[in-house]
Amino acid sequence: MNWFEMGMGLFGGLALFLFGMDQMADALKAVAGERIRTILARLTSDRFRAAITGALVTAVIQSSSVTTVLVVGFISAGLMTLTQSIGIIMGANIGTTVTAQIVAFKITRLSLLIVAVGFGTLFFARQDRPKYYGSMLLGLGLVFFGMATMSEAMTPLRDYPPFLDTLRAMQNPLLAIPVAAIFTAIVQSSSATTGIVVVMASQGFLTLPTGIALALGANIGTCVTALLASIGKPREAVRAALVHVLFNVFGVLLWLGFIEQLAAFSTWLSPTHPGLHGVARLAAETPRQIANANTAFNAVNTFLFLGFTGAFARIVTWLVPDRPEEEEMLIVRPRYLDEELLETPALALERVRLEFGHLGKLVQGMLDEVKPGILEKGIPHLEDIVRMDDQVDILHARILEYMGQIRKQTLTESESAEFLKLMSATDSLESIGDVIETNITTLGYRILDKNLPVSESMKSALSGLFDTACRAVDNAVRAVRDNDQRAAQEVLALREEINRTINHVLEHQARKLRAADSLRLELFRVEMEMTESVKHIYTLAKRIARLMLPDELAKQPE
């Protein structure tokens, strides 16, 4: 045996296989990213529809752990409950079986033709979408070419007794399942493991029960990825990962004693080749049988356990209870920015929207608190607002850092446009925090330090001005976070109300102004600057809102 050549062929083929899978998945994500976001946004509480959605999304993303990460974000944002999300997590397992089904087609003879067509499309296309289709075909061709390379490299092993003895030992499910689970945990892809199992079956190395046992182990091993992704994340993330683990482990335990029955069912379901005999027949029939058994296993488990989503939610909530909120959060942390989604820019940009909403809550909190701080509660309250701006600055920096990582990915034209809008909106929102912290709180200190006499009618006028500014910022944040054009138009509609309130403040001050009263002059200057600062806040909110409107509406003169 030439071990060097065999190892080169085996590991080189494996590298081509895994690279082709990544290439194909990346192209699918680019083509379907917007649709994935739309599908997830329309989710209902119907558990069966949720399971189907989880299967479809994972079939495109080819990663059940990424689907779990998406679900955690929706739970954190309050868009769905843990119980509703469990259906998606369960359905994700069905989506991961697509790779094995593709691999089982065994069109390795056409692999280089598919590579050539894919590369030609990628090289000569001038628009993004055809390029992505070319990349998809190129990846698919590399998957089949990698399979052919591995199969050819493994041919000498048919007559190598130690290898055959090892495979015979794998007929014991208690050995095959842990081996597949460990391998899957290392490569962090159950799709890759089942694909390799199908390749080995195509050489006649594996019997159907052994292949099924290895596929069962792959379903347990993939849970490691979800668990690793949940480290250091909120409790919702840990619970979602734990649901994934419990579902897969319970499913494997359920089928452990019925592997022979599952093998019989997949044999009945799959095409046969009665004209072949021995190893040739085994190699021709077993790949499709393993792929079908893997799909049947995950589909049956999903629909069996869908009736127990409430029980799963109670179990993981009991295992991972809520922890008490920290009394004071001096350092704010992002809630939605998951690095696992960076390879799918459409989904990563959706997370930036959610994090923009988180940033917006902090800025809105500053704006809500500054009025009572100046008019009622005093200097300590203003100092709290300054500390809140430190949190805004930290979160703003983290969002920009995450967006910098998104920018390194290949973006479509629509994703690039959305990226620029979100970047501009985030900067404007942070500027609102700076206006509150730098301008308005400084003016508050002047009023309180010099004990300037603010009348009740003036307090009422300033209060109305701040309330209108709060509404403008709230609508601007909602416009970006929810992609809500109506909220954006409401911001623009507040213009006349803002101007009317500012004029009312100025008229009130003009009536009260007396040149001989130095305090009144100082108060007039402070309140003039105050109204200008609030007007600046509204201008920034309006700038954010215009980003969410079509060009014909955004460019209309006021």
VEXDREN-2710 file (C-alpha; in Angstrom, 1 decimal):
% VEXDREN-2710
k/r/px/py/pz
1/MET/0.0/0.0/0.0
2/ASN/1.2/3.5/-0.9
3/TRP/0.0/5.2/2.3
4/PHE/1.3/8.7/1.2
5/GLU/-0.7/8.6/-2.1
6/MET/-3.8/7.2/-0.3
7/GLY/-3.6/9.8/2.5
8/MET/-3.1/12.6/-0.1
9/GLY/-6.1/11.5/-2.0
10/LEU/-8.3/10.9/1.0
11/PHE/-7.6/14.2/2.8
12/GLY/-7.3/16.2/-0.4
13/GLY/-10.7/14.8/-1.4
14/LEU/-12.1/15.6/2.0
15/ALA/-10.8/19.2/1.7
16/LEU/-12.4/19.6/-1.7
17/PHE/-15.7/18.1/-0.3
18/LEU/-15.8/20.4/2.7
19/PHE/-14.7/23.5/0.6
20/GLY/-17.4/22.7/-2.0
21/MET/-20.0/22.5/0.7
22/ASP/-19.0/25.9/2.1
23/GLN/-18.9/27.4/-1.4
24/MET/-22.4/26.1/-2.2
25/ALA/-23.8/27.2/1.2
26/ASP/-22.3/30.7/0.9
27/ALA/-23.9/31.1/-2.6
28/LEU/-27.2/29.9/-1.3
29/LYS/-27.1/32.3/1.6
30/ALA/-26.3/35.2/-0.7
31/VAL/-29.2/34.3/-3.1
32/ALA/-31.8/33.4/-0.4
33/GLY/-30.7/35.7/2.4
34/GLU/-33.5/38.2/1.9
35/ARG/-36.0/35.5/1.6
36/ILE/-34.8/33.8/4.8
37/ARG/-35.3/37.1/6.7
38/THR/-38.8/37.5/5.3
39/ILE/-39.7/33.9/6.1
40/LEU/-38.5/34.2/9.7
41/ALA/-40.3/37.6/10.1
42/ARG/-43.6/36.0/9.2
43/LEU/-43.4/33.2/11.7
44/THR/-46.5/32.3/13.6
45/SER/-47.1/30.3/16.8
46/ASP/-48.1/27.3/14.6
47/ARG/-45.6/24.7/15.7
48/PHE/-45.9/22.7/12.5
49/ARG/-45.3/25.7/10.3
50/ALA/-42.4/26.7/12.5
51/ALA/-40.8/23.2/12.0
52/ILE/-41.2/23.5/8.3
53/THR/-39.6/26.9/8.4
54/GLY/-36.7/25.6/10.5
55/ALA/-36.1/22.8/7.9
56/LEU/-36.2/25.2/4.9
57/VAL/-33.9/27.8/6.5
58/THR/-31.4/25.2/7.6
59/ALA/-31.4/23.5/4.2
60/VAL/-30.2/26.8/2.8
61/ILE/-27.8/27.8/5.6
62/GLN/-26.6/24.1/6.1
63/SER/-26.0/24.8/9.8
64/SER/-28.6/24.0/12.5
65/SER/-26.5/25.9/15.0
66/VAL/-26.8/29.1/12.9
67/THR/-30.6/28.5/12.8
68/THR/-30.5/28.2/16.6
69/VAL/-28.6/31.5/16.9
70/LEU/-31.2/33.2/14.8
71/VAL/-34.0/31.9/17.0
72/VAL/-32.2/33.1/20.2
73/GLY/-32.1/36.6/18.7
74/PHE/-35.8/36.6/18.1
75/ILE/-36.4/35.3/21.7
76/SER/-34.2/38.1/23.1
77/ALA/-36.0/40.7/21.0
78/GLY/-39.4/39.5/22.4
79/LEU/-40.5/38.5/18.9
80/MET/-41.2/34.9/19.9
81/THR/-41.3/32.7/23.1
82/LEU/-39.0/29.8/23.9
83/THR/-41.9/27.4/23.3
84/GLN/-42.6/28.8/19.8
85/SER/-38.9/28.6/18.9
86/ILE/-38.6/24.9/19.8
87/GLY/-40.5/23.9/16.6
88/ILE/-37.9/25.8/14.5
89/ILE/-35.0/24.1/16.4
90/MET/-36.5/20.7/15.8
91/GLY/-37.2/21.3/12.1
92/ALA/-33.6/22.5/11.7
93/ASN/-32.5/18.8/12.0
94/ILE/-34.5/17.9/8.9
95/GLY/-32.7/20.7/6.9
96/THR/-29.3/19.3/7.7
97/THR/-30.2/16.0/5.8
98/VAL/-30.2/17.8/2.4
99/THR/-26.5/17.4/1.9
100/ALA/-26.6/13.6/2.3
101/GLN/-29.5/13.5/-0.2
102/ILE/-27.5/15.5/-2.7
103/VAL/-24.3/13.4/-2.2
104/ALA/-26.3/10.1/-2.6
105/PHE/-27.1/11.0/-6.2
106/LYS/-23.6/9.9/-7.1
107/ILE/-23.2/11.9/-10.3
108/THR/-19.4/12.0/-9.8
109/ARG/-18.7/11.4/-13.5
110/LEU/-20.2/14.8/-14.2
111/SER/-18.4/16.6/-11.4
112/LEU/-15.7/18.3/-13.6
113/LEU/-18.4/19.4/-16.1
114/ILE/-20.4/21.0/-13.2
115/VAL/-17.2/22.7/-12.0
116/ALA/-16.5/24.0/-15.5
117/VAL/-20.0/25.3/-16.0
118/GLY/-20.0/26.9/-12.5
119/PHE/-16.6/28.5/-13.0
120/GLY/-17.6/29.8/-16.5
121/THR/-20.8/31.4/-15.1
122/LEU/-18.9/32.9/-12.2
123/PHE/-16.1/34.2/-14.4
124/PHE/-18.2/35.7/-17.3
125/ALA/-21.3/36.9/-15.4
126/ARG/-21.5/40.6/-14.9
127/GLN/-24.4/40.7/-12.4
128/ASP/-24.4/39.5/-8.8
129/ARG/-27.2/36.9/-9.1
130/PRO/-25.7/34.9/-12.0
131/LYS/-22.4/34.9/-10.2
132/TYR/-24.0/33.4/-7.1
133/TYR/-25.6/30.7/-9.2
134/GLY/-22.2/30.0/-10.8
135/SER/-20.6/29.8/-7.3
136/MET/-23.3/27.4/-6.3
137/LEU/-22.6/25.1/-9.2
138/LEU/-18.9/25.3/-8.7
139/GLY/-19.4/24.3/-5.0
140/LEU/-21.7/21.4/-6.0
141/GLY/-19.1/20.2/-8.6
142/LEU/-16.3/20.3/-6.0
143/VAL/-18.5/18.3/-3.6
144/PHE/-18.9/15.5/-6.2
145/PHE/-15.2/15.8/-7.3
146/GLY/-14.1/15.5/-3.7
147/MET/-16.3/12.4/-3.3
148/ALA/-14.8/10.8/-6.4
149/THR/-11.3/11.6/-5.1
150/MET/-12.0/10.1/-1.7
151/SER/-13.6/7.0/-3.2
152/GLU/-10.7/6.4/-5.5
153/ALA/-8.2/6.9/-2.7
154/MET/-10.1/4.4/-0.4
155/THR/-10.2/1.6/-3.1
156/PRO/-7.1/-0.2/-1.8
157/LEU/-8.6/-0.4/1.7
158/ARG/-11.1/-3.0/0.4
159/ASP/-8.4/-5.6/0.8
160/TYR/-6.8/-4.2/4.0
161/PRO/-7.8/-6.5/6.9
162/PRO/-7.2/-4.0/9.8
163/PHE/-9.5/-1.4/8.2
164/LEU/-12.2/-4.0/7.4
165/ASP/-12.0/-5.3/11.0
166/THR/-12.5/-1.7/12.3
167/LEU/-15.6/-1.3/10.1
168/ARG/-16.9/-4.7/11.3
169/ALA/-16.5/-3.3/14.9
170/MET/-18.6/-0.3/13.8
171/GLN/-21.6/-2.6/13.4
172/ASN/-22.0/-2.2/17.1
173/PRO/-24.1/1.0/17.5
174/LEU/-22.6/1.7/21.0
175/LEU/-19.3/2.1/19.3
176/ALA/-20.4/3.7/16.0
177/ILE/-22.5/6.4/17.6
178/PRO/-19.7/7.9/19.9
179/VAL/-17.2/7.7/17.0
180/ALA/-19.5/9.7/14.7
181/ALA/-20.4/12.1/17.5
182/ILE/-16.7/12.9/18.2
183/PHE/-15.9/13.3/14.5
184/THR/-18.8/15.6/14.0
185/ALA/-17.9/17.7/17.1
186/ILE/-14.4/18.1/15.6
187/VAL/-15.6/19.2/12.1
188/GLN/-18.6/20.9/13.5
189/SER/-21.0/19.8/10.8
190/SER/-23.3/16.8/10.8
191/SER/-23.9/17.4/7.1
192/ALA/-20.2/16.7/6.5
193/THR/-20.2/13.6/8.6
194/THR/-23.3/12.0/6.9
195/GLY/-21.8/13.0/3.5
196/ILE/-18.6/11.1/4.3
197/VAL/-20.6/8.2/5.5
198/VAL/-22.5/8.1/2.2
199/VAL/-19.2/8.3/0.3
200/MET/-17.8/5.3/2.3
201/ALA/-21.1/3.4/1.6
202/SER/-20.6/4.0/-2.1
203/GLN/-17.4/2.0/-1.9
204/GLY/-19.2/-0.9/-0.3
205/PHE/-17.4/-0.4/3.1
206/LEU/-20.5/0.1/5.2
207/THR/-23.6/-1.9/5.8
208/LEU/-26.9/-0.1/6.1
209/PRO/-27.2/-0.5/9.9
210/THR/-23.7/0.7/10.4
211/GLY/-24.3/3.8/8.2
212/ILE/-27.5/4.6/10.2
213/ALA/-25.6/4.3/13.5
214/LEU/-23.0/6.7/12.3
215/ALA/-25.6/9.1/11.1
216/LEU/-27.3/8.9/14.5
217/GLY/-24.0/9.8/16.1
218/ALA/-23.6/12.8/13.8
219/ASN/-26.9/14.2/15.1
220/ILE/-25.5/14.1/18.7
221/GLY/-22.1/15.6/17.7
222/THR/-23.6/18.6/16.0
223/CYS/-25.0/19.7/19.4
224/VAL/-21.5/20.6/20.4
225/THR/-21.5/23.5/18.0
226/ALA/-24.7/25.0/19.5
227/LEU/-23.3/24.5/23.0
228/LEU/-20.0/26.3/22.2
229/ALA/-22.0/29.1/20.5
230/SER/-24.0/29.6/23.7
231/ILE/-21.0/30.1/26.0
232/GLY/-21.1/33.6/27.5
233/LYS/-24.5/34.3/25.9
234/PRO/-27.8/35.2/27.6
235/ARG/-29.9/32.6/29.3
236/GLU/-32.2/32.3/26.2
237/ALA/-29.2/31.2/24.1
238/VAL/-28.2/28.5/26.6
239/ARG/-31.8/27.2/26.8
240/ALA/-32.1/27.1/23.0
241/ALA/-28.8/25.2/22.7
242/LEU/-30.0/22.8/25.5
243/VAL/-33.2/22.2/23.6
244/HIS/-31.1/21.2/20.6
245/VAL/-29.1/18.8/22.8
246/LEU/-32.0/17.2/24.5
247/PHE/-34.0/16.8/21.3
248/ASN/-31.1/15.0/19.5
249/VAL/-30.1/12.8/22.4
250/PHE/-33.6/11.7/23.2
251/GLY/-34.2/11.1/19.5
252/VAL/-31.1/8.8/19.2
253/LEU/-32.0/7.0/22.4
254/LEU/-35.5/6.4/21.1
255/TRP/-34.2/4.8/17.9
256/LEU/-31.2/2.9/19.4
257/GLY/-33.2/-0.3/19.6
258/PHE/-35.0/0.1/16.3
259/ILE/-32.0/0.6/13.9
260/GLU/-32.9/-2.7/12.1
261/GLN/-36.5/-1.5/11.6
262/LEU/-35.3/1.9/10.3
263/ALA/-33.0/0.1/7.9
264/ALA/-35.9/-2.1/6.6
265/PHE/-38.0/1.0/6.1
266/SER/-35.3/2.9/4.2
267/THR/-34.7/-0.2/2.1
268/TRP/-38.3/-0.3/1.2
269/LEU/-38.3/3.4/0.4
270/SER/-35.2/3.4/-1.7
271/PRO/-34.5/2.1/-5.3
272/THR/-32.9/-1.3/-5.7
273/HIS/-30.5/-2.8/-8.2
274/PRO/-31.3/-6.5/-8.4
275/GLY/-29.0/-7.0/-11.4
276/LEU/-26.0/-6.4/-9.1
277/HIS/-24.5/-8.7/-6.5
278/GLY/-22.2/-8.5/-3.4
279/VAL/-20.1/-5.4/-2.8
280/ALA/-21.3/-3.8/-6.1
281/ARG/-24.9/-4.0/-5.1
282/LEU/-24.1/-2.8/-1.6
283/ALA/-22.2/0.2/-3.1
284/ALA/-25.1/1.0/-5.4
285/GLU/-28.0/0.8/-2.9
286/THR/-26.6/1.7/0.5
287/PRO/-25.8/5.5/-0.1
288/ARG/-29.4/6.3/-0.9
289/GLN/-30.7/4.1/1.8
290/ILE/-28.5/5.9/4.4
291/ALA/-29.6/9.3/3.2
292/ASN/-33.3/8.3/3.3
293/ALA/-32.9/6.7/6.8
294/ASN/-31.2/9.9/8.0
295/THR/-34.0/12.1/6.7
296/ALA/-36.7/9.7/8.0
297/PHE/-35.1/9.6/11.5
298/ASN/-35.0/13.4/11.8
299/ALA/-38.5/14.0/10.3
300/VAL/-40.2/11.3/12.5
301/ASN/-38.4/12.7/15.6
302/THR/-39.5/16.2/14.8
303/PHE/-43.2/15.4/14.4
304/LEU/-43.1/13.0/17.4
305/PHE/-41.6/15.6/19.7
306/LEU/-43.6/18.6/18.4
307/GLY/-46.4/17.8/20.8
308/PHE/-44.0/18.2/23.7
309/THR/-42.6/21.7/23.0
310/GLY/-44.1/23.0/26.2
311/ALA/-42.5/20.2/28.2
312/PHE/-39.1/20.9/26.6
313/ALA/-39.4/24.6/27.5
314/ARG/-40.2/23.8/31.1
315/ILE/-37.3/21.4/31.4
316/VAL/-34.7/23.8/30.0
317/THR/-36.1/26.7/32.0
318/TRP/-35.7/24.5/35.1
319/LEU/-32.2/23.4/34.2
320/VAL/-31.2/27.0/33.3
321/PRO/-33.2/29.3/35.6
322/ASP/-33.3/33.1/35.3
323/ARG/-30.6/34.9/37.2
324/PRO/-31.3/38.1/39.1
325/GLU/-30.6/41.3/37.2
326/GLU/-27.5/43.1/38.2
327/GLU/-28.3/46.2/40.3
328/GLU/-26.1/48.5/38.1
329/MET/-24.8/47.8/34.7
330/LEU/-21.8/50.1/34.2
331/ILE/-20.7/48.4/31.0
332/VAL/-23.4/47.7/28.4
333/ARG/-23.1/44.5/26.2
334/PRO/-24.6/43.9/22.8
335/ARG/-27.6/41.6/22.8
336/TYR/-28.0/40.6/19.2
337/LEU/-24.6/40.8/17.4
338/ASP/-23.7/37.1/16.8
339/GLU/-20.5/36.4/14.9
340/GLU/-22.0/33.1/13.7
341/LEU/-24.2/35.1/11.3
342/LEU/-21.4/37.2/9.7
343/GLU/-21.2/34.7/6.8
344/THR/-24.8/35.5/5.9
345/PRO/-24.8/39.3/5.5
346/ALA/-28.6/39.7/5.1
347/LEU/-29.1/38.0/8.5
348/ALA/-26.2/39.9/10.1
349/LEU/-27.6/43.2/8.9
350/GLU/-31.0/42.2/10.5
351/ARG/-29.1/41.8/13.8
352/VAL/-27.7/45.3/13.4
353/ARG/-31.2/46.5/13.1
354/LEU/-32.1/44.8/16.4
355/GLU/-29.0/46.2/18.1
356/PHE/-29.9/49.6/16.8
357/GLY/-33.2/49.2/18.7
358/HIS/-31.1/48.4/21.8
359/LEU/-29.0/51.5/21.3
360/GLY/-32.2/53.5/20.7
361/LYS/-33.6/52.4/24.1
362/LEU/-30.5/53.8/25.8
363/VAL/-30.7/57.1/24.0
364/GLN/-34.5/57.4/24.6
365/GLY/-33.7/56.7/28.3
366/MET/-31.3/59.6/28.3
367/LEU/-33.9/61.9/26.7
368/ASP/-36.7/60.8/29.1
369/GLU/-34.5/61.5/32.1
370/VAL/-33.0/64.8/31.1
371/LYS/-36.3/66.8/31.6
372/PRO/-36.9/65.7/35.2
373/GLY/-33.2/66.0/35.9
374/ILE/-33.2/69.7/34.9
375/LEU/-36.6/70.7/36.2
376/GLU/-37.0/68.5/39.3
377/LYS/-34.3/66.0/40.5
378/GLY/-31.1/68.0/40.4
379/ILE/-27.3/67.5/39.7
380/PRO/-27.0/63.8/40.7
381/HIS/-29.6/62.8/38.2
382/LEU/-27.7/64.7/35.5
383/GLU/-24.6/62.9/36.4
384/ASP/-26.5/59.6/35.8
385/ILE/-27.4/60.8/32.3
386/VAL/-23.7/61.4/31.6
387/ARG/-22.9/57.9/32.6
388/MET/-25.7/56.6/30.4
389/ASP/-24.0/58.3/27.4
390/ASP/-20.8/56.3/28.2
391/GLN/-23.0/53.2/27.7
392/VAL/-24.2/54.6/24.4
393/ASP/-20.6/55.2/23.2
394/ILE/-19.6/51.7/24.1
395/LEU/-22.5/50.1/22.3
396/HIS/-22.1/52.4/19.3
397/ALA/-18.4/51.3/19.1
398/ARG/-19.4/47.6/19.2
399/ILE/-22.0/48.0/16.5
400/LEU/-19.5/49.7/14.2
401/GLU/-17.0/47.0/14.9
402/TYR/-19.6/44.3/13.9
403/MET/-20.5/46.3/10.8
404/GLY/-16.8/46.4/9.9
405/GLN/-16.8/42.6/10.0
406/ILE/-19.9/42.5/7.8
407/ARG/-18.2/44.8/5.3
408/LYS/-15.4/42.2/4.8
409/GLN/-18.0/39.8/3.4
410/THR/-19.3/39.8/-0.2
411/LEU/-22.4/42.0/-0.3
412/THR/-25.1/42.3/-2.9
413/GLU/-26.1/45.8/-4.1
414/SER/-29.2/45.8/-1.9
415/GLU/-27.1/44.7/1.1
416/SER/-24.5/47.4/0.4
417/ALA/-27.3/50.0/0.3
418/GLU/-28.8/48.7/3.6
419/PHE/-25.3/48.7/5.2
420/LEU/-24.8/52.4/4.4
421/LYS/-28.2/53.3/5.7
422/LEU/-27.7/51.4/9.0
423/MET/-24.2/53.0/9.4
424/SER/-25.6/56.5/8.9
425/ALA/-28.5/55.9/11.2
426/THR/-26.3/54.5/13.9
427/ASP/-24.0/57.5/13.8
428/SER/-26.9/59.9/13.9
429/LEU/-28.4/58.1/16.9
430/GLU/-25.1/58.3/18.8
431/SER/-25.0/62.0/17.9
432/ILE/-28.3/62.5/19.6
433/GLY/-26.8/61.0/22.8
434/ASP/-23.9/63.4/22.4
435/VAL/-26.2/66.4/22.1
436/ILE/-28.0/65.3/25.3
437/GLU/-24.8/64.7/27.2
438/THR/-22.7/67.6/25.9
439/ASN/-25.2/70.3/25.3
440/ILE/-28.4/69.8/27.3
441/THR/-26.9/68.4/30.6
442/THR/-24.4/71.3/30.5
443/LEU/-27.2/73.7/30.3
444/GLY/-29.0/71.9/33.1
445/TYR/-25.8/72.3/35.3
446/ARG/-25.9/76.1/34.5
447/ILE/-29.6/76.4/35.5
448/LEU/-29.0/74.4/38.8
449/ASP/-25.6/76.0/39.7
450/LYS/-26.8/79.5/39.2
451/ASN/-30.3/78.8/40.6
452/LEU/-31.9/80.4/37.6
453/PRO/-35.6/81.1/38.1
454/VAL/-37.6/78.8/35.7
455/SER/-41.3/79.7/35.9
456/GLU/-44.1/77.1/35.9
457/SER/-45.3/78.2/32.5
458/MET/-41.7/77.9/31.2
459/LYS/-41.4/74.4/32.7
460/SER/-44.6/73.5/30.9
461/ALA/-43.3/74.8/27.6
462/LEU/-39.9/73.1/27.9
463/SER/-41.7/69.9/29.0
464/GLY/-43.8/69.9/25.8
465/LEU/-40.7/70.5/23.7
466/PHE/-38.9/67.5/25.3
467/ASP/-42.0/65.3/24.9
468/THR/-42.2/66.1/21.2
469/ALA/-38.5/65.3/20.8
470/CYS/-39.0/62.0/22.6
471/ARG/-41.8/61.1/20.2
472/ALA/-39.6/61.9/17.2
473/VAL/-36.6/59.8/18.5
474/ASP/-38.9/56.9/19.4
475/ASN/-40.5/56.9/15.9
476/ALA/-37.1/57.2/14.2
477/VAL/-35.7/54.2/16.2
478/ARG/-38.8/52.2/15.4
479/ALA/-38.5/53.1/11.7
480/VAL/-35.0/51.6/11.5
481/ARG/-35.5/48.6/13.9
482/ASP/-38.8/47.5/12.2
483/ASN/-38.1/48.9/8.7
484/ASP/-41.4/50.9/9.3
485/GLN/-42.0/53.6/6.8
486/ARG/-45.1/54.8/8.6
487/ALA/-43.0/55.5/11.7
488/ALA/-40.5/57.4/9.5
489/GLN/-43.3/59.6/8.0
490/GLU/-44.6/60.3/11.6
491/VAL/-41.1/61.8/12.4
492/LEU/-41.3/64.2/9.4
493/ALA/-44.9/65.1/10.3
494/LEU/-43.7/66.4/13.8
495/ARG/-41.8/69.3/12.1
496/GLU/-44.6/71.8/12.4
497/GLU/-45.3/70.8/16.0
498/ILE/-41.6/71.2/16.9
499/ASN/-41.5/74.7/15.3
500/ARG/-44.7/75.7/16.9
501/THR/-43.5/74.7/20.4
502/ILE/-40.1/76.4/19.9
503/ASN/-41.8/79.6/18.8
504/HIS/-44.1/79.4/21.9
505/VAL/-41.0/79.2/24.1
506/LEU/-39.3/82.1/22.4
507/GLU/-42.4/84.3/22.6
508/HIS/-42.8/83.5/26.3
509/GLN/-39.2/84.5/26.9
510/ALA/-39.5/87.7/24.9
511/ARG/-42.4/88.8/27.0
512/LYS/-40.6/88.1/30.2
513/LEU/-37.2/89.6/29.2
514/ARG/-36.1/92.7/31.1
515/ALA/-32.7/94.2/30.4
516/ALA/-32.1/95.1/34.0
517/ASP/-32.6/91.5/35.2
518/SER/-29.2/89.7/34.8
519/LEU/-30.7/86.4/35.9
520/ARG/-33.4/86.7/33.3
521/LEU/-30.8/87.5/30.6
522/GLU/-28.8/84.4/31.6
523/LEU/-32.0/82.3/31.7
524/PHE/-32.9/83.6/28.2
525/ARG/-29.5/82.6/26.8
526/VAL/-29.8/79.1/28.4
527/GLU/-33.3/78.5/27.1
528/MET/-32.3/79.7/23.7
529/GLU/-29.5/77.2/23.6
530/MET/-31.8/74.6/25.0
531/THR/-34.3/75.0/22.2
532/GLU/-31.6/74.9/19.6
533/SER/-30.3/71.7/21.1
534/VAL/-33.7/70.1/21.0
535/LYS/-34.1/71.3/17.5
536/HIS/-30.8/69.7/16.6
537/ILE/-32.1/66.4/18.2
538/TYR/-35.1/66.6/15.9
539/THR/-33.0/67.3/12.9
540/LEU/-30.9/64.1/13.6
541/ALA/-34.1/62.1/14.2
542/LYS/-35.4/63.4/10.9
543/ARG/-32.2/62.4/9.2
544/ILE/-32.6/58.8/10.5
545/ALA/-36.2/58.7/9.4
546/ARG/-35.4/59.9/5.8
547/LEU/-33.0/56.9/5.4
548/MET/-36.0/54.5/5.7
549/LEU/-38.2/56.2/3.1
550/PRO/-38.1/55.8/-0.7
551/ASP/-36.2/58.4/-2.5
552/GLU/-39.3/60.2/-3.8
553/LEU/-40.5/60.7/-0.3
554/ALA/-37.2/61.3/1.4
555/LYS/-36.2/64.1/-1.1
556/GLN/-39.5/66.0/-0.9
557/PRO/-38.9/69.6/0.2
558/GLU/-40.4/70.5/3.6
END
